[in-house]
Amino acid sequence: MGDADRLRDAGLRVTAARLAIMQTVREGDHLDVDAIHQQVHERVGRVSLQAVYDSLAALHGAGLVRKIEPMGSPARYEGRVGDNHHHLVCRRCGAMTDVDCVAGQAPCLDPVDAAGYVIDEADITFWGICPGCRGN
């Protein structure tokens, strides 16, 4: 299924900017809004930063992109959705890497007390120093 079909199935209007945003997010590596805006501008020409924010909000709300908000860092977006993966973040350079579920069945980890919730997902961020920064 192509991006245009995904947008239609989610009840969203198909626009050149939205298609470019989806492609940019899918091909990018946990990009922030500024990087997405720059790449979308290169793909389709003039598009406002606010339009990119609005489209990302709509795409995230429809489950077509994933928004990641690591502490102390701007929000980032990825096209890997629908699974229960986590992230490794470098404390020095901010590099972000996907890591599959840590162990067992989703949601991977169970809280000691679920307070009556039915848990269906765990959002884990591992922090450390990436190989590139360790060599510096």
Secondary structure as GFF3:
##gff-version 3
##sequence-region A 1 136
A	DSSP	alpha_helix	3	9	.	.	.	ID=ss1
A	DSSP	alpha_helix	16	27	.	.	.	ID=ss2
A	DSSP	beta_strand	31	32	.	.	.	ID=ss3
A	DSSP	alpha_helix	33	44	.	.	.	ID=ss4
A	DSSP	alpha_helix	49	61	.	.	.	ID=ss5
A	DSSP	beta_strand	66	68	.	.	.	ID=ss6
A	DSSP	beta_strand	76	78	.	.	.	ID=ss7
A	DSSP	beta_strand	86	90	.	.	.	ID=ss8
A	DSSP	beta_strand	96	99	.	.	.	ID=ss9
A	DSSP	beta_strand	125	128	.	.	.	ID=ss10
A	DSSP	alpha_helix	131	134	.	.	.	ID=ss11
###
